[in-house]
Amino acid sequence: LLKAATASAQSSACVVNVASCAGLMSSGTGAAYGMSKAAMISLTKSLSCEWAKSRIRVNAVAPWMTMTPMLEDAVKNNPGALDKVKEWTPMQRLASAQEVADPVVFLCMPCSSYITGQCLAIDGGLSAQGFDGPCVTP
């Protein structure tokens, strides 16, 4: 897929990969998940350098907990299940799906034409303060 993208890009293009805050720091989600997201961030940085000469920008976003329909359904019988997550987050709430989508749109717009190789944390300040939640226990 990535090879096809470079072959078909004519004037300029952009790619925005979706990683996770778990790729930036331990967030209690476990090693396998965290390393896969860290690998996505590393791939983003490497491809941004390789593809820059072809005028293809590559960035990533790293969201924290996001209130999606799937999560809403998962906690509908226990809305308090997210209280700790809110406490750990400096903005004291979860992101909406729109709040994750909007920065992706920004990274695709001409106003971000000189941004490449970056990973934008969409985390309500979590990565600025450091994760204060539990580690995964085996």
HELIX and SHEET records of a PDB file:
HELIX    1   1 LEU A    2  SER A    8  1                                   7    
HELIX    2   2 CYS A   21  GLY A   23  5                                   3    
HELIX    3   3 ALA A   31  TRP A   51  1                                  21    
HELIX    4   4 ALA A   52  SER A   54  5                                   3    
HELIX    5   5 PRO A   69  VAL A   75  1                                   7    
HELIX    6   6 PRO A   79  LEU A   82  5                                   4    
HELIX    7   7 ASP A   83  TRP A   88  1                                   6    
HELIX    8   8 ALA A   97  CYS A  108  1                                  12    
HELIX    9   9 PRO A  110  SER A  112  5                                   3    
HELIX   10  10 LEU A  126  GLN A  129  1                                   4    
SHEET    1   A 3 ALA A  13  VAL A  18  0                                        
SHEET    2   A 3 ILE A  56  PRO A  63  1                                        
SHEET    3   A 3 CYS A 119  ILE A 122  1                                        
SHEET    1   B 2 THR A  66  MET A  67  0                                        
SHEET    2   B 2 ALA A  95  SER A  96  1                                        
END                                                                             
